[in-house]
Amino acid sequence: MSVCIIYHSETGNTRAVAEQVATASGGDLIGVRDLANYSKVGMYLKGARRAMRGDSADIEPAAIDVSGYETVVVGTPVWAGNPTPAINAAVNALRGIEGKPTVVFCTSGGSPRRTLDTLTVMLAKRGADVRGAVPLTARTAKRPEAVKPLIDLVRQSRREMAAQ
Ligand SMILES: Cc1cc2nc3c(=O)[nH]c(=O)nc-3n(C[C@H](O)[C@H](O)[C@H](O)COP(=O)(O)O)c2cc1C
């Protein structure tokens, strides 16, 4: 039983954080791909509008089974103050998330606004037991000292599970 880190990343920042969590926890990485394959301009013109509406994208993988994991981590870029359509779809695609300890994070240009609250509520509606949320930025995504609070939350969640 281990950690599953689910993330969406178009320009590498969220992936950089996810990879650090995977290295620290020995967890499995699941990168979610938005099949819209946005151009740079398209991301702002179409993607941001879809994120504001809370839309779900067509994604690969189409189903994400986390039933074999003890802790789940979900990471999203911030698009127009919201989780991305790919992460909205990933939350819908989860199988076996009910009651699972979950930690969320985002990377932003500096204004995450309500992204982590929105993601937490979406996961809670799917039955996840969300234990904490860590906002990061594009600037800090590759800095170990900035990612440490997130890694600590994952470790704490696993310790609590082991003690039960
Ligand atoms: C379409 C779009 C919308 C964005 N909206 C915001 C925003 O509302 N607030 C913010 O601080 N950063 C915003 N950003 C910056 C990204 O959140 C930031 O660069 C993030 O780290 C990108 O993650 P990635 O490299 O994993 O794709 C936006 C970027 C894009 C492409």
The ligand as an SDF file (V2000), in Angstrom:
LIG
                    3D

 31 33  0  0  0  0  0  0  0  0999 V2000
   -4.8510   29.3380  -18.9190 C   0  0  0  0  0  0  0  0  0  0  0  0
   -4.0600   29.7550  -17.7190 C   0  0  0  0  0  0  0  0  0  0  0  0
   -4.6700   30.4420  -16.6830 C   0  0  0  0  0  0  0  0  0  0  0  0
   -3.9440   30.8190  -15.5420 C   0  0  0  0  0  0  0  0  0  0  0  0
   -4.5870   31.4730  -14.5270 N   0  0  0  0  0  0  0  0  0  0  0  0
   -3.8900   31.7890  -13.3980 C   0  0  0  0  0  0  0  0  0  0  0  0
   -4.5490   32.4400  -12.3040 C   0  0  0  0  0  0  0  0  0  0  0  0
   -5.7540   32.7040  -12.3050 O   0  0  0  0  0  0  0  0  0  0  0  0
   -3.8020   32.7780  -11.2190 N   0  0  0  0  0  0  0  0  0  0  0  0
   -2.4530   32.4920  -11.1410 C   0  0  0  0  0  0  0  0  0  0  0  0
   -1.8310   32.8260  -10.1480 O   0  0  0  0  0  0  0  0  0  0  0  0
   -1.8120   31.8610  -12.1580 N   0  0  0  0  0  0  0  0  0  0  0  0
   -2.4970   31.4950  -13.2790 C   0  0  0  0  0  0  0  0  0  0  0  0
   -1.8500   30.8470  -14.3080 N   0  0  0  0  0  0  0  0  0  0  0  0
   -0.4390   30.4270  -14.1230 C   0  0  0  0  0  0  0  0  0  0  0  0
   -0.3470   28.9320  -13.7790 C   0  0  0  0  0  0  0  0  0  0  0  0
   -1.2430   28.5980  -12.7200 O   0  0  0  0  0  0  0  0  0  0  0  0
    1.0550   28.5240  -13.3470 C   0  0  0  0  0  0  0  0  0  0  0  0
    1.9950   28.8820  -14.3150 O   0  0  0  0  0  0  0  0  0  0  0  0
    1.1140   27.0090  -13.0630 C   0  0  0  0  0  0  0  0  0  0  0  0
    2.2590   26.7250  -12.3100 O   0  0  0  0  0  0  0  0  0  0  0  0
    1.1190   26.1890  -14.3470 C   0  0  0  0  0  0  0  0  0  0  0  0
    1.2250   24.8170  -14.0170 O   0  0  0  0  0  0  0  0  0  0  0  0
    1.8930   23.7650  -15.0250 P   0  0  0  0  0  0  0  0  0  0  0  0
    3.2760   24.2630  -15.3760 O   0  0  0  0  0  0  0  0  0  0  0  0
    1.9470   22.4920  -14.2340 O   0  0  0  0  0  0  0  0  0  0  0  0
    1.0080   23.6500  -16.2320 O   0  0  0  0  0  0  0  0  0  0  0  0
   -2.5570   30.4850  -15.4520 C   0  0  0  0  0  0  0  0  0  0  0  0
   -1.9410   29.8050  -16.5160 C   0  0  0  0  0  0  0  0  0  0  0  0
   -2.6720   29.4330  -17.6390 C   0  0  0  0  0  0  0  0  0  0  0  0
   -1.9950   28.6750  -18.7500 C   0  0  0  0  0  0  0  0  0  0  0  0
  1  2  1  0
  2  3  1  0
  2 30  2  0
  3  4  2  0
  4  5  1  0
  4 28  1  0
  5  6  2  0
  6  7  1  0
  6 13  1  0
  7  8  2  0
  7  9  1  0
  9 10  1  0
 10 11  2  0
 10 12  1  0
 12 13  2  0
 13 14  1  0
 14 15  1  0
 14 28  1  0
 15 16  1  0
 16 17  1  0
 16 18  1  0
 18 19  1  0
 18 20  1  0
 20 21  1  0
 20 22  1  0
 22 23  1  0
 23 24  1  0
 24 25  2  0
 24 26  1  0
 24 27  1  0
 28 29  2  0
 29 30  1  0
 30 31  1  0
M  END
$$$$
